[in-house]
């Protein structure tokens, strides 16, 4: 009974995570410039991989006991993704990459 509930929770986390990864990948491929492309993988994909790892933690903790591998990978992911996105955005600013987004207040309406 309890394993059926935990299997449903695991399946829900895996589906949620794969949905986030899919949305982040589509955003990476479709968004116009480097700054908007950074937003999709760092937010959506981090949540997606985090959900997949959480599903793995739930599944294997019931069957084998708590595994430290998934916890360490999750911690490493949540620490390194924002730092790498920050460094990529700083490199883009240093190279004077232009943003294709309109600045706020630049529309022609009165």
C-alpha positions in Angstrom: 0.0 0.0 0.0 2.7 2.5 1.0 4.9 1.5 -1.9 2.0 2.2 -4.3 1.7 5.7 -3.0 5.4 6.3 -3.1 5.5 4.9 -6.7 2.8 7.5 -7.6 4.8 10.3 -6.0 7.9 9.1 -7.8 6.1 9.0 -11.1 4.6 12.5 -10.5 8.0 13.9 -9.7 9.6 12.3 -12.8 6.8 13.7 -15.1 7.0 17.1 -13.5 10.8 17.1 -13.8 10.8 16.0 -17.4 8.2 18.7 -18.3 10.4 21.4 -16.8 13.5 20.0 -18.7 11.5 20.0 -21.9 10.3 23.6 -21.4 13.8 24.7 -20.5 15.3 23.0 -23.6 12.7 24.6 -25.9 13.4 28.0 -24.3 17.1 27.5 -24.9 16.5 26.7 -28.6 13.8 29.3 -29.3 14.7 32.5 -27.3 16.4 35.3 -29.3 19.5 36.4 -27.4 22.0 35.2 -24.8 20.4 36.9 -21.9 17.0 35.4 -22.4 18.5 32.0 -23.3 20.2 31.9 -20.0 16.9 32.3 -18.1 15.3 29.1 -19.5 18.0 26.5 -18.7 18.9 28.0 -15.3 15.4 28.2 -14.0 13.3 25.5 -15.7 16.0 22.9 -16.2 17.3 23.2 -12.7 13.8 22.7 -11.3 13.4 19.8 -13.7 16.6 18.0 -12.9 15.9 18.7 -9.2 12.5 17.1 -9.4 13.9 14.1 -11.2 16.6 13.7 -8.5 13.9 14.1 -5.8 11.9 11.3 -7.5 15.1 9.2 -7.5 15.7 9.9 -3.8 12.1 8.9 -3.0 12.3 5.7 -5.1 15.6 4.4 -3.8 15.2 5.5 -0.2 12.2 3.1 0.1 14.0 0.2 -1.6 17.6 0.5 -0.4 17.7 3.2 2.3 18.8 6.8 1.9 21.5 7.2 -0.7 23.9 10.0 -0.3 24.7 10.1 -4.1 21.4 11.7 -5.1 21.5 14.2 -2.3 25.1 15.3 -3.2 24.2 15.6 -6.9 21.1 17.7 -6.0 23.2 20.0 -3.8 25.9 20.3 -6.4 23.3 21.2 -9.1 21.6 23.9 -7.0 25.0 25.4 -6.1 26.6 25.4 -9.5 23.7 26.3 -11.9 23.3 29.9 -10.7 27.0 30.5 -10.5 27.6 29.3 -14.0 24.7 31.4 -15.3 26.1 34.4 -13.6 29.6 33.8 -15.1 28.1 33.3 -18.6 26.1 36.6 -18.3 29.2 38.5 -17.0 31.2 37.2 -20.0 28.4 38.3 -22.4 28.4 41.7 -20.8 32.2 41.9 -21.0 32.0 41.0 -24.7 29.3 43.7 -25.1 26.6 41.3 -26.4 23.4 43.2 -27.2 20.1 42.2 -25.8 17.3 42.1 -28.3 14.6 42.9 -25.7 13.2 46.3 -25.6 14.2 48.4 -22.6 11.3 49.4 -20.3 9.6 52.6 -21.2 10.8 52.6 -24.8 7.4 52.1 -26.5 6.0 54.9 -28.6 2.7 55.2 -26.6 2.1 58.4 -24.7 
